């Protein structure tokens, strides 16, 4: 939704707190390469990834909702708010604790956010921006004052560790943001959001089994039908094009140029994709925020964890223009422009 189509409102929304959390275990390229007949050099050359974090499924502290809880508590602390201040929890994930109940409800219980209603949102790697845009609309409408937005994944549970084209990419983690109501003309606010989907490209990235259409069977398990399947070359092409297009769409709809952006926060899928997008936009890599080298692709968690890191180390400062840009399975796409 662009400023031209957004309904008039006395309110805007702004991000006032961020947080992130990762599992303890680091899985390096050397460890992974030993299992899949690869090498650290091969993985780095193709992805830019050196290591990723992997959750321990036997450790309750590393469940998806537990990582989300840790990130949420850090975001609340930064925002100076308490769980009871939250009106709404929007939880972006495609690797939740359970199908029923939602991971958002698990988090609501753990957090003690007794006033909040909670819901999961699945747009795969685009999830956090879809949820952030939804929070913005609820706040603009006057229905919400304070919203907790989480992007969290434990994709290691959905990875086929025998498929070296995909298993090298993914990691686990969680990021969170507190979004609150602000005056419409606030200097710090979400300026616009731009979302789109193309379901005709579903087969480029999917998990075939596990839903009601194709329940998991013994035969399906043997064939890894419950694991991520990806057409890497095709995804790369679409990702570069759409990330560049949605970056331009965001800045132009606000009467700006790409050169006006202080920080570009793209989905951390693959460093080569990020570099190709920056090159297409003629945007300097020094102003692109990157953590894929240390965490891999954490899907809906990549943007909020990168935001949190850059806010806490002082790179993102008040008054700066921050452009977030994503793509994901579906396929889904989106960008959000914020004046911090």
C-alpha positions in Angstrom: 0.0 0.0 0.0 1.5 3.4 -1.0 0.9 6.8 0.5 -1.4 7.6 -2.4 -3.8 4.8 -1.6 -3.5 4.7 2.3 -6.6 6.1 4.0 -6.1 9.5 5.8 -5.6 9.1 9.5 -4.6 11.3 12.4 -2.1 8.6 13.3 1.1 7.1 12.0 3.2 4.3 13.5 6.8 4.1 14.5 9.3 1.5 15.7 10.4 2.2 19.3 12.1 -1.0 20.2 13.9 -4.0 18.6 15.3 -7.3 19.8 16.8 -10.5 18.6 17.7 -14.0 19.7 19.6 -16.9 18.3 20.3 -20.5 19.3 23.6 -21.3 21.0 25.0 -23.8 18.5 27.1 -22.5 15.6 27.2 -24.7 12.5 30.3 -23.8 10.5 30.8 -24.4 6.8 33.6 -26.9 7.7 31.3 -29.0 9.9 28.6 -28.9 7.3 30.9 -29.6 4.3 32.1 -32.8 6.0 28.6 -34.2 5.8 27.6 -33.1 2.3 30.9 -33.5 0.3 31.5 -29.8 -0.1 33.9 -27.2 1.2 34.0 -23.9 3.1 35.3 -22.2 0.0 32.5 -23.6 -2.2 29.8 -22.4 0.2 31.3 -19.0 0.8 31.7 -18.4 -3.0 28.1 -19.2 -3.7 26.4 -17.7 -0.7 28.7 -15.5 1.4 27.7 -17.6 4.4 30.4 -18.7 6.9 28.2 -20.2 9.7 24.6 -20.4 10.9 22.8 -21.0 14.2 20.9 -24.3 14.7 18.3 -24.9 17.4 18.4 -27.9 19.7 14.9 -29.5 19.4 15.3 -31.1 22.9 15.9 -27.7 24.5 12.7 -25.8 25.3 14.7 -22.6 25.5 15.3 -22.9 21.7 11.8 -23.6 20.5 10.5 -21.1 18.0 8.3 -19.3 20.6 11.1 -19.3 23.1 13.4 -17.5 20.7 10.5 -15.1 19.9 10.1 -14.5 23.6 13.7 -13.6 24.1 13.6 -11.2 21.2 10.3 -9.7 22.4 11.6 -9.1 25.9 14.6 -7.2 24.5 12.4 -5.1 22.3 10.1 -4.3 25.2 13.0 -3.2 27.3 14.3 -0.9 24.6 10.9 0.6 24.1 10.4 1.0 27.9 7.1 -1.0 27.8 5.6 -3.9 29.6 3.8 -7.0 28.2 0.5 -5.7 29.4 1.0 -2.6 27.2 0.7 -4.8 24.0 -2.6 -4.7 22.2 -1.7 -7.1 19.4 0.9 -9.8 18.6 1.7 -10.5 14.9 4.0 -13.5 14.7 5.6 -14.1 11.3 6.8 -17.7 10.9 6.6 -20.6 8.5 8.2 -23.0 11.1 6.0 -22.6 14.2 6.0 -24.7 17.3 2.7 -26.3 16.4 0.0 -26.0 13.7 -2.6 -25.5 16.5 -2.3 -23.4 18.5 -0.5 -20.6 16.8 3.0 -19.8 17.8 1.7 -16.3 18.5 -0.5 -17.8 21.3 2.4 -19.7 22.7 4.3 -16.5 22.9 1.4 -14.6 24.4 1.2 -17.1 27.2 4.9 -17.1 27.9 5.1 -13.3 27.7 2.1 -12.7 29.9 0.7 -10.2 27.4 -2.8 -10.6 28.8 -4.4 -7.8 26.9 -3.1 -8.8 23.4 -4.8 -10.8 20.8 -2.3 -12.9 18.9 -2.1 -14.5 15.4 0.5 -16.1 13.1 1.2 -14.8 9.7 2.9 -17.0 7.1 4.5 -15.2 4.1 7.7 -17.2 4.4 10.8 -15.0 4.2 8.6 -11.9 3.6 6.6 -12.5 6.8 8.1 -9.8 9.0 7.4 -7.0 6.5 3.9 -8.3 5.9 3.3 -8.3 9.7 4.9 -4.9 10.1 2.7 -3.5 7.4 -0.4 -5.0 9.1 0.6 -3.5 12.4 1.0 -0.1 10.7 -2.6 -0.4 9.2 -4.1 -1.4 12.6 -2.4 1.5 14.3 -3.4 4.0 11.5 -7.0 2.8 11.8 -7.0 3.6 15.5 -7.7 0.0 16.6 -4.3 -0.6 18.1 -1.9 1.6 20.1 1.1 -0.8 20.7 1.8 -3.9 18.6 4.5 -6.5 19.0 5.8 -7.8 15.6 7.9 -10.9 15.6 9.7 -12.8 12.8 11.1 -16.1 14.1 12.1 -19.4 12.5 13.5 -22.8 13.3 14.0 -23.8 9.7 16.6 -26.3 10.6 13.7 -28.7 11.3 12.5 -28.3 7.7 15.9 -28.6 5.9 17.0 -31.7 4.0 20.5 -32.0 5.3 21.4 -34.2 2.4 20.6 -31.5 -0.2 23.7 -29.4 -0.5 22.0 -26.8 -2.7 19.6 -25.8 0.1 20.9 -27.0 3.5 23.9 -24.6 3.3 21.6 -21.6 3.3 19.3 -21.8 6.3 19.6 -21.0 10.0 17.4 -20.3 13.0 16.7 -17.1 14.9 14.1 -14.5 16.0 13.7 -10.8 15.7 11.1 -8.5 17.2 9.9 -4.9 17.0 7.6 -2.8 19.1 5.5 -0.6 16.9 3.5 2.2 18.6 1.0 4.9 17.6 2.4 8.4 16.8 1.0 11.6 15.3 0.5 11.5 11.6 3.3 14.0 11.0 5.7 12.4 13.4 9.3 12.8 12.2 9.9 9.1 13.1 7.4 6.9 11.4 6.7 4.2 8.8 6.4 6.2 5.5 4.9 3.5 3.3 4.6 -0.2 2.7 4.4 -2.1 -0.6 3.3 -5.7 -0.8 2.6 -8.2 -3.6 2.4 -11.9 -4.3 2.5 -14.2 -7.3 1.1 -17.6 -6.4 1.8 -18.9 -9.9 5.5 -19.2 -8.9 4.7 -21.6 -6.0 6.9 -24.4 -7.2 10.1 -22.4 -7.0 10.3 -22.8 -3.2 8.1 -25.1 -1.2 7.6 -27.9 1.3 5.4 -30.4 -0.5 4.0 -32.5 2.4 2.8 -31.7 5.9 -0.5 -29.9 5.1 -3.9 -31.3 4.6 -3.3 -31.5 0.8 -0.5 -34.0 1.3 -0.1 -35.4 4.8 3.3 -36.8 5.7 3.5 -40.5 5.1 6.3 -43.0 5.6 7.0 -42.9 1.9 7.0 -39.2 1.9 9.5 -39.1 4.8 11.8 -41.4 2.9 11.6 -38.9 -0.1 12.1 -35.8 2.1 8.7 -34.5 1.0 8.4 -32.7 4.4 11.5 -30.7 3.7 12.4 -27.5 1.8 12.6 -27.9 -2.0 14.1 -25.0 -4.0 14.9 -24.2 -7.6 17.9 -22.1 -6.7 18.8 -20.5 -10.1 15.2 -19.5 -10.8 14.8 -18.1 -7.3 18.0 -16.1 -7.7 16.7 -14.4 -10.9 13.3 -13.5 -9.4 14.8 -12.3 -6.1 17.2 -9.9 -7.8 14.5 -8.4 -10.0 11.9 -8.1 -7.4 14.1 -6.7 -4.6 15.3 -4.0 -7.0 11.8 -3.2 -8.2 10.3 -2.9 -4.7 13.2 -0.8 -3.5 12.5 1.7 -6.4 8.8 1.5 -5.8 9.2 2.5 -2.2 11.5 5.5 -2.7 9.7 6.8 -5.8 6.3 6.7 -4.0 7.7 9.0 -1.4 9.2 11.4 -3.9 12.7 10.2 -3.1 15.7 8.7 -4.9 17.6 5.5 -4.0 20.5 7.7 -3.2 18.5 9.3 -0.4 18.5 6.1 1.6 20.8 5.9 4.6 20.5 2.1 5.1 19.3 -0.7 2.9 18.1 -3.8 4.8 17.4 -6.6 2.3 16.3 -10.1 3.1 19.4 -12.0 4.0 18.9 -15.0 1.6 22.3 -15.0 -0.1 25.1 -12.5 -0.2 25.3 -12.8 -4.0 21.7 -11.9 -4.4 22.2 -8.8 -2.1 25.3 -7.7 -4.1 23.4 -8.2 -7.4 20.5 -6.0 -6.1 22.9 -3.3 -4.9 24.6 -3.3 -8.3 21.3 -3.0 -10.1 20.3 -0.1 -7.9 23.8 1.5 -8.2 23.7 1.5 -4.4 27.0 1.3 -2.3 27.5 -1.9 -0.4 28.8 0.1 2.5 25.2 1.2 3.1 23.7 -2.2 2.9 23.3 -4.0 6.2 24.4 -7.6 6.1 24.4 -10.5 8.7 23.9 -13.5 6.4 27.6 -14.4 6.7 27.1 -15.1 10.4 23.5 -16.4 10.6 22.5 -17.7 7.2 19.0 -17.2 5.9 16.7 -17.1 8.9 13.7 -16.4 6.7 11.2 -14.0 8.4 13.9 -13.3 11.1 16.5 -11.8 8.8 15.2 -8.3 8.6 14.3 -7.8 12.3 17.6 -9.3 13.6 19.6 -7.1 11.2 17.6 -4.1 12.3 18.2 -4.9 16.0 21.9 -5.3 15.5 22.3 -2.0 13.6 20.2 -0.1 16.1 22.1 -1.4 19.1 25.6 -0.8 17.6 24.6 2.8 16.5 24.6 2.5 12.8 20.9 3.2 12.5 20.2 6.6 14.1 17.1 8.9 14.5 16.2 10.8 11.4 17.8 8.3 9.0 15.9 6.7 6.1 15.9 2.9 6.4 14.6 0.8 3.5 13.6 -2.8 4.2 13.1 -5.1 1.2 12.1 -8.8 1.0 11.0 -11.8 -1.1 9.9 -15.2 0.0 8.1 -18.4 -1.0 4.7 -18.0 -2.4 6.2 -16.1 -4.1 5.8 -13.0 -1.9 7.5 -9.6 -2.1 7.5 -6.4 -0.2 9.3 -3.3 0.9 8.8 -0.9 3.8 10.3 2.6 4.1 10.9 4.1 7.5 12.2 7.3 8.8 13.8 6.2 12.0 
